[in-house]
Amino acid sequence: MRTPAKHRAALRSWHPPGRHRAACATMQLFRALLFLMLVGAGVCFAFFIATNNLRFRRWGMQLLQYTLLTALVFFGILILSRIL
């Protein structure tokens, strides 16, 4: 029984379990880092709202900028891995 062309294309991109384990671990690390940075920025903004201390707003903005930069790198790597 032959499979349709779109199914064959999907099968080519499938990898058996255990392969590319290091790549998966790296992506999980990036995801965890992104999530923690976003949570940290939210905590800084919450502290700013609670204390009205401008230091927390500055820290939150800097952390948010670095989070966005990290997200751009993360998605850039995803796009490049799909293309190559």
MIDOSE-1310 file (N, C-alpha, C; in nm, 2 decimals, decimal comma, always signed):
residues 84
mrtp	+0,08/-0,12/+0,00/+0,00/+0,00/+0,00/+0,09/+0,12/+0,00; +0,07/+0,21/-0,09/+0,15/+0,34/-0,10/+0,08/+0,45/-0,02; +0,17/+0,53/+0,04/+0,11/+0,65/+0,11/+0,11/+0,77/+0,02; +0,02/+0,86/+0,04/+0,01/+0,98/-0,04/+0,14/+1,07/-0,01
akhr	+0,16/+1,16/-0,11/+0,28/+1,24/-0,10/+0,29/+1,32/+0,02; +0,18/+1,38/+0,07/+0,19/+1,46/+0,19/+0,22/+1,38/+0,31; +0,18/+1,25/+0,32/+0,22/+1,17/+0,43/+0,36/+1,13/+0,42; +0,41/+1,11/+0,30/+0,56/+1,07/+0,29/+0,64/+1,19/+0,34
aalr	+0,60/+1,31/+0,31/+0,68/+1,43/+0,35/+0,67/+1,44/+0,50; +0,56/+1,41/+0,56/+0,55/+1,41/+0,71/+0,64/+1,30/+0,77; +0,65/+1,19/+0,71/+0,73/+1,08/+0,76/+0,88/+1,11/+0,75; +0,92/+1,19/+0,65/+1,06/+1,22/+0,63/+1,10/+1,31/+0,75
swhp	+1,01/+1,40/+0,80/+1,05/+1,49/+0,90/+1,04/+1,43/+1,04; +0,99/+1,31/+1,05/+0,98/+1,24/+1,18/+1,11/+1,17/+1,21; +1,15/+1,18/+1,34/+1,27/+1,12/+1,39/+1,23/+1,02/+1,50; +1,29/+0,90/+1,50/+1,26/+0,80/+1,60/+1,30/+0,85/+1,74
pgrh	+1,24/+0,80/+1,84/+1,27/+0,84/+1,98/+1,42/+0,82/+2,01; +1,47/+0,91/+2,08/+1,61/+0,89/+2,12/+1,71/+0,97/+2,04; +1,67/+1,00/+1,92/+1,76/+1,08/+1,83/+1,74/+1,23/+1,87; +1,85/+1,30/+1,85/+1,84/+1,45/+1,88/+1,80/+1,48/+2,02
raac	+1,84/+1,40/+2,11/+1,81/+1,42/+2,25/+1,87/+1,55/+2,30; +2,00/+1,58/+2,26/+2,07/+1,70/+2,30/+2,00/+1,82/+2,25; +1,95/+1,82/+2,13/+1,88/+1,93/+2,07/+1,75/+1,96/+2,15; +1,68/+1,86/+2,19/+1,56/+1,87/+2,27/+1,59/+1,93/+2,40
atmq	+1,70/+1,89/+2,46/+1,73/+1,94/+2,59/+1,77/+2,09/+2,58; +1,84/+2,13/+2,47/+1,87/+2,27/+2,45/+1,75/+2,35/+2,44; +1,65/+2,31/+2,36/+1,53/+2,38/+2,34/+1,45/+2,39/+2,47; +1,45/+2,29/+2,55/+1,38/+2,29/+2,68/+1,45/+2,40/+2,77
lfra	+1,58/+2,41/+2,76/+1,65/+2,50/+2,84/+1,62/+2,65/+2,80; +1,61/+2,67/+2,66/+1,57/+2,80/+2,61/+1,43/+2,83/+2,66; +1,34/+2,74/+2,65/+1,20/+2,76/+2,69/+1,19/+2,80/+2,84; +1,26/+2,72/+2,92/+1,26/+2,75/+3,07/+1,32/+2,89/+3,10
llfl	+1,43/+2,92/+3,03/+1,49/+3,05/+3,05/+1,40/+3,16/+3,01; +1,33/+3,15/+2,90/+1,24/+3,25/+2,85/+1,12/+3,27/+2,95; +1,07/+3,15/+3,00/+0,96/+3,16/+3,09/+1,01/+3,23/+3,23; +1,12/+3,19/+3,28/+1,17/+3,25/+3,40/+1,20/+3,40/+3,39
mlvg	+1,25/+3,44/+3,27/+1,27/+3,58/+3,25/+1,14/+3,66/+3,24; +1,04/+3,60/+3,18/+0,91/+3,67/+3,17/+0,85/+3,68/+3,31; +0,86/+3,57/+3,39/+0,81/+3,57/+3,53/+0,88/+3,68/+3,61; +1,01/+3,68/+3,59/+1,09/+3,78/+3,67/+1,05/+3,92/+3,63
agvc	+1,03/+3,95/+3,51/+0,98/+4,09/+3,47/+0,85/+4,12/+3,53; +0,76/+4,02/+3,53/+0,63/+4,04/+3,59/+0,64/+4,07/+3,74; +0,73/+4,00/+3,81/+0,75/+4,02/+3,95/+0,80/+4,16/+3,98; +0,90/+4,20/+3,89/+0,95/+4,34/+3,91/+0,84/+4,44/+3,89
faff	+0,76/+4,42/+3,79/+0,65/+4,52/+3,77/+0,55/+4,51/+3,89; +0,53/+4,40/+3,94/+0,44/+4,39/+4,06/+0,50/+4,46/+4,18; +0,63/+4,45/+4,20/+0,70/+4,52/+4,31/+0,69/+4,67/+4,28; +0,70/+4,71/+4,16/+0,69/+4,85/+4,12/+0,55/+4,91/+4,16
iatn	+0,45/+4,83/+4,13/+0,31/+4,87/+4,16/+0,29/+4,88/+4,31; +0,35/+4,78/+4,38/+0,33/+4,77/+4,53/+0,41/+4,88/+4,60; +0,53/+4,91/+4,56/+0,61/+5,00/+4,63/+0,63/+5,14/+4,57; +0,60/+5,15/+4,44/+0,61/+5,27/+4,36/+0,76/+5,32/+4,36
nlrf	+0,85/+5,22/+4,36/+0,99/+5,24/+4,35/+1,04/+5,23/+4,21; +1,09/+5,33/+4,15/+1,13/+5,33/+4,01/+1,24/+5,23/+3,98; +1,31/+5,19/+4,07/+1,42/+5,09/+4,05/+1,36/+4,96/+3,99; +1,24/+4,92/+4,05/+1,18/+4,79/+4,01/+1,13/+4,81/+3,86
rrwg	+1,08/+4,92/+3,83/+1,03/+4,94/+3,69/+1,14/+4,94/+3,59; +1,26/+5,00/+3,63/+1,38/+4,99/+3,54/+1,43/+4,85/+3,52; +1,43/+4,78/+3,64/+1,47/+4,64/+3,63/+1,38/+4,55/+3,54; +1,25/+4,58/+3,56/+1,14/+4,51/+3,48/+1,16/+4,54/+3,33
mqll	+1,18/+4,66/+3,30/+1,19/+4,70/+3,16/+1,32/+4,64/+3,10; +1,43/+4,64/+3,17/+1,55/+4,58/+3,12/+1,53/+4,43/+3,10; +1,47/+4,36/+3,20/+1,45/+4,22/+3,19/+1,35/+4,19/+3,08; +1,25/+4,27/+3,06/+1,16/+4,25/+2,95/+1,23/+4,26/+2,81
qytl	+1,32/+4,36/+2,80/+1,40/+4,38/+2,68/+1,49/+4,25/+2,65; +1,55/+4,20/+2,75/+1,64/+4,09/+2,73/+1,55/+3,96/+2,70; +1,43/+3,96/+2,76/+1,34/+3,85/+2,73/+1,30/+3,85/+2,58; +1,27/+3,97/+2,53/+1,23/+3,98/+2,39/+1,34/+3,94/+2,30
ltal	+1,47/+3,98/+2,34/+1,58/+3,95/+2,26/+1,61/+3,80/+2,26; +1,59/+3,74/+2,38/+1,60/+3,59/+2,39/+1,50/+3,52/+2,31; +1,37/+3,57/+2,31/+1,27/+3,51/+2,23/+1,29/+3,52/+2,08; +1,35/+3,64/+2,04/+1,38/+3,65/+1,89/+1,49/+3,55/+1,85
vffg	+1,59/+3,53/+1,94/+1,69/+3,43/+1,91/+1,63/+3,29/+1,91; +1,55/+3,26/+2,00/+1,48/+3,13/+2,01/+1,40/+3,10/+1,88; +1,32/+3,20/+1,84/+1,24/+3,17/+1,72/+1,32/+3,18/+1,60; +1,43/+3,25/+1,60/+1,52/+3,25/+1,48/+1,58/+3,12/+1,46
ilil	+1,62/+3,06/+1,57/+1,68/+2,92/+1,57/+1,58/+2,82/+1,52; +1,45/+2,83/+1,57/+1,35/+2,74/+1,52/+1,33/+2,76/+1,37; +1,32/+2,88/+1,32/+1,30/+2,90/+1,18/+1,42/+2,85/+1,10; +1,54/+2,87/+1,14/+1,66/+2,82/+1,07/+1,66/+2,67/+1,07
sril	+1,62/+2,61/+1,18/+1,62/+2,46/+1,18/+1,52/+2,40/+1,09; +1,41/+2,47/+1,07/+1,31/+2,43/+0,97/+1,35/+2,44/+0,83; +1,43/+2,55/+0,80/+1,47/+2,58/+0,67/+1,59/+2,49/+0,63; +1,68/+2,47/+0,72/+1,80/+2,38/+0,69/+1,76/+2,24/+0,72
